[in-house]
Amino acid sequence: MIMNWVQKIRSRDWLRRHPLLSLQGLPEIVAASGISVRLWRAYAQAWLVCLLFPILFLVQTPLTAGRLFIALAGLAIFVIGYTWFMWPHPMTYKPYLQARFLTLLALGGLTAMVLTLSLLYGSAFLWLFVGLSAIVGVTLPAGSAFIVTVILTLLTLGLSLGLGGIAGADWFHIVPLVLLVRGLGVDMIGVVHLADVLRELHATRDELAHQAVVAERLRLARDLHDLLGHTLSMITLKSELAGRLIEKDPVRAAQEVQEVERVARQTLREVRSAVAGYRQPTLDSELDGARQILEAAGIDCLAENTAGALPPAVAAVLAWTVREGVTNVVRHSRARHCAIRITCGDSTVCVEVSNDGYRQDDSPVRAGSGLSGLAERVVAQGGRVEAGPVHIENAQRFRLWVELPIEPGINVEQREGS
């Protein structure tokens, strides 16, 4: 067993997968959490402020060279261990905890070292239990982490009273220390639990999307099979019959060939109709789907449709707009609220998908394949499309806006000029 762990440590792939040496991780999941990798690392490393107390102790207290070296070496090992555990983002932490034995061994070693330094040098080193509690919160399962955090809290309180004495206890030093040890550990447990929930939500959403694609493919395959099976068999039989009759009864053979042509043309129309129906979503179904996917992503949805009955081609383009806008909100924004409004004027109908996930420091908007395809559909119907940041109700929002003439094929500018 030990040799297996040694081989894993020596493996380049294992080292390359560790989050301290790689920034790849899971970018989409990290973005979904709303906390960037840099922000998390800045927050985690900020808690190394607990080193201030032992460092002040070493500066103010005269020690022999040997004792000073031991203390500084212990602090350096603690910083390295803390950084090693706290560097990965909570959303990408679980895949890297495969070496559970090494994790528990390192955690136990850090705990023993902090306890030893506290007994050797005094209560100033008890502040290292704050960082140790944070490590426990992100590495151990929730139940075990809570129990260990309580143990560390009681241990910190007991050592504080034991080293300073109950009569001479400095409660202004002990109370904040104990509360930080308990509070930071519990907070990290909550952060990891939230990361687990978000990770499961992301996986579930991907699985649902995959199942939807599979279901649509199966439906299309079934429809085409039902549509083509009979007619292709008929074409094959009539073609064979015409081939046998071409010399014996040319008139009958010509009739069979005409019948084959008629069936082939009819089948072509039916296939085109089936494929067109497959590719054209309905507006009502897209609005219902938008509400469901936004709700699953934790985004408040306001959907208003006052347009009423619309021509099928126009309704299909509006449905594509809703689908593309909502997809971009879920996948690329940090929105909390999303509004979908469909309104109808005298000669035009408009759809607007806006969200509050746009930030000034976001990268410039680039037209991907989805927006490009949508623009082609809108232009084909004589409409206009806009996508970008706008001010709505005194707030900066990102908006996808499409305007279409109610009668397909008539350009909006032509209507305004007439």
N, C-alpha and C positions, 0 to 999 in steps of 0.2 A: 504493500500500500504506500509506504513511504517513497519507494522508487517511482511509483506512478506520479506522485506530486512533484518529485524532482524533475521527471521528464516533462511535466507540464510547465514548470518554471523555465526550463531550458528551451522549450519550444518557442520559436519566433512568433508563430501564430498566436499563442497565448499572450505573449507580451504585446503584440500589435493590437490585440482586442482590448487591452486594458484601457479604461477611459483616461488615465493619467497620460498615456502616450498617444492617444488617438482622439481626434475631434469629430470623427464621423458620426458615431452614435445613431440616433433616430431623429433627424431634423424636423420631420413633420409632427411627431409626437411632442417634441420639445416646444415647437411653436404653438401647438394646441394648448399647452399649459399656461401660456401667457408670461412665463418667466424665462428669459433667455439664459444661455449657458454662462455668459459673462456676468449677468446680474446675480445668478445663483452663486458663482464662485466668489464674487465680491462680498456677498452676504455671509457665506460660510467662513471665508478667511477673516472677516471682521471680528469674529469671535475669538481670534487669537489675541485679542486685547487682554485676555485673562493672563497672558505672560507678563503683563506689566507688574503685577505684585511680586512674583518671584524674582524678576530682574531688579526691582527696587531693593528687595531684600539683599541680593548679592552685592549690589553697589554700596549699600549702607553698612553691611556687616563684614568685618575683616575675617577672612577665611584663609586657611593654608592653601597652597597651590594645588595639592591633591584633591581637597574637598571642593575647591572652586572648579577644577576640571571635571569632576564627577557631576556636579550640578549643571554646568553648561552642556556637557555631553547628554545628560538626561533631557534637558530642554530641547536640544537639537533633535534628538530621537523623537520626542513628542511632536515637534512641529512637522517632521517628515511623516510620521504615522498619521497625524491629523489630516495633513494635506492629501495623503494617499487615499484616505477613506472619504473625505468630504469633497474632493475635486469633481467627481462625476455628477452630472445632473440627476436628480431623483427619478426623472422619467426614463433615464437610460441605465439606471443602477442595477436592476434585477438581472439583466443578461450577463453581468460581469461578476455575479456572486456564485459562480460555479464552484470555485475552490473554497467551499464552506469551511473545511478543516483549517486551511491557512488563515481564513478570516477570523475564526474563533481563537486560533492560536495567537495571532497578532493582537487581537483585542485583549486577551488575557494578559499578554506581555506588557501592553501599555498600562493596564490597570495595576499590575504588580509594581511597575516602575514608578507610577505616580504615588502609590501608597508608600513605597520605600522612600522616595524623595521627601514626602510630607513628614514621615517619621524622623528622617535624618536632619531636615533643615527647618521644620516648623510649619505653622499654619499658612504661611504665604504660598506654599506650593499646593495647598488644597484648592486653589483657584483653577488648577489644571483639571479638576473633576468637572468643571463646566464644559470644556471641550470634549472630555471623555464621555459625558452624558449625550452630547450631540452625536458622537460617533455611534453610540449604542442605539440611538433613535433611528439612524438611517441604515444600519447594517442588520439588526436582529428583527425577527418577526414581531408584529405588534404586541402580542401577549408577552413574549419573553422580554421585549424591550421595555415594556411598562414595569415589569417586575424588577429588572436590573436597574432601571432608573430610580425606583423607590429604594432599592438597596443602596445605591450610590448616594442618594439624598440622606438616608439615615447614617451611612458611613461618614459622610462629610460632617453632619451634625455631631456625631459621636467623637470624631477626631478633633473637631474644633473645641469641644468641651474638654476632651482629655488632654490636649496639648496646652490649653490655656488655663484649665481649671474652671470649675463651675463658678466659684466665687469671683474670679477675676476675668470672667468671660466678656469679650467685647462684642455685645449683641449687635452694635451698628455694623460690625464686620461679618458676623455669623449669619444674621438674617438675610441680607442680600445674597450672600454666597449660596445658602441653602435654597433660596427661592430660584436662583438662576440655574442651579444644578437640576432641580426638579422641572422648572418651566421650559428650559431649552430642550431637555430630553423629550418631554411630552409634545412640544411643538414639532420636533423632528419626526416623531411618530405620526402626527397628523399630516405632515407634508408627504411622507412616504405613502400613507394610506390614500391621500388624494391622488398622488401619482399613479398608484395601482388602479384606482377607479378610472382615471383618464385613459390609462393604457388599455384597460379592458373595453372602454367605450370606443376607442379608436379601432381596436381589433374587431369589435362587433359591427361597427359601421362598415369596415372594409369587407367583412364577411357578408353582410346584408347586400352591399353593392354587387359583390361577386355572385351571390345567389340570384339577384335580380337579372344580371346579365345572362346567366345560365338559363334562367327561366324563359327569358325573351328569345334566346337562341333555340331552345327546345320548341317554343311555340311557333316560331317562324319555320323551323324544320318540319314540324307536324303539319302546318298549313300548306306548305309547298308540296309535301308528300301527298296530302289529300287532294290537292289541286291538280298536280301533274300526273299522279299515278294512273288514273283512268284515261285521261286524254292521250298521254304518251303511248299507252298500250293500244288505244284505238288507232293512232297514227301509224304505229308499227304494223298492225294487222292490215289496215287498208293499203299501206304501201306495198306489202307483200302480195296482196290480192291484185293490185294494179299491175305489178310486175308479171304475174302469171297470165293476166288477161290482155296484156299489151299486143300479143300476136293473135290470140283467138278472138277477142272482142274489143277492138280498139275504142269503140264508143263507150262501152262500160268502163274500160280502163281510164279514159279521160274523165268520166264522172267521178270515179274513185279518187283520182288525183285532185280534182276540184274540191272534193269533200275533205281530203287531207289538208289542202291549203286553208279551207274555211275553219277547220278545227284548230290548225296551228295558229291562225290569226286570233281566234277567240281565246286560245290558251295564253297567247302573248299579252292580250289585254288583261286577262285575269291575273297573270303574274305581276304585271305592272301595278295593277290595282292593289294586289296583296302587299307588294313591297312598299308602295306609297303609304298604305294604311299602317304598315309596321313602323315606318320612319316618322309618321306625323303624330306627335303627342296631342292630347286634348288639354284645353286650358284648365278645366275643372280638376282633372287628375293631377296636373302639375302644381296647382295651388295647394291641393291636399298634400301632395308629396313634399312641397316646400315647408308646410307647417310641421310635418313630422320630422324631417331631417334637421330643421332649425331647432325644434324642441329637443331632439336627441343631442344636439351640440350645445345645449344650454343657452341658446340665443332667443330672446323674446321676439315674436313674430306678429306683425300687424299686416293683415291682408285685406284689401278692399277692392271689390270688383263691381263697378257701377256701369259697365259698358253694355250689358245685356247680350242679346243674340248677335253674333258676328258671322261674316262669311267664313267657311271652313279654312281657306288658305290664310286669311288674316289671323284667325284664332290660333292656327298652328304656329305661325311666327311668334305670336305673343307667348305661347306656351314654351317655345324654344328660348325666348328671352328670360322668362321666369326661371327655367331650368339652369341656364348659364349663369344668371345673376346669383342665384342661391348657391350654386356649386362654388363660385368664386368666393362668396362670403364665408362658407364653411371651410374651404381649403386654404385661403390666402389671407384672411383678415383676422383681426382680434376683436371682432364686433361683440357687443352685448345686446344690441337691438337692431332689427332689420324690418323695413317697411316695404310692402309690395302694394302698389296702387295702379289700378287699371281704370282709366277714365275715357269717356267718349264725347267728342265734340260734334259740330255740325257735319263735318266731312272727314274727320280723322279720329283715330283711337290711339291713346298713349299708354304705355306701361313704364313704370318707374320702380326700380329695385335699389333702395338706398340702405346704407348701414353706417354705424358710428365707429367702425374699426379702422378708419384712416388716420394716420399720424403724419405730422409734418416731416419727420425724419425718415419716412418710408421711401423706398427706392421708387423711381419714376414708373408710371404705369406702362406696361408693355402689352401690346395686343397679341395674345396667344392664339393658338389654333381655334379655341372655342369662340373667342370674340371675332376673329376673322371670319369663321364660318357663319356666325350670326349676322355679321355685317353684310355678307353676300346674300343671305336670305332676305334681309330688310331691303337692300337695294333692289333686289328682284321684284319686290312688291311696291317699289316706288316710295319707300319711306326713308327715314333718317335715324341714325343711331349716334349716341354720345356716351362716353364712359370716362369718368374722372372725378376728382374732388370738387365739391361745390359747398357753398354755405346754405344750409337749410335750417330755418328757425334758430338763427344765431349760433349755429354749431357747424363744425367742419365734418362733412360726411362724404362718403364715396357713393357715386350714383351711376347706375346703368339706366339709360333712358332711350326709349324707342318710340317713334311716331310713325304711324302707317295710315295711308288713305283707306277709307272703308271699302271702296271698290278697288279690288286688286288690279294692278297694272297701270293705274292713273297716278302720275307723279304729283306730289304735294305742291311743288312750285307751279305746275300747270293749273292746279285748282286755284291758287292764289292769284294767278295772272288772269284767269277767266272771270 
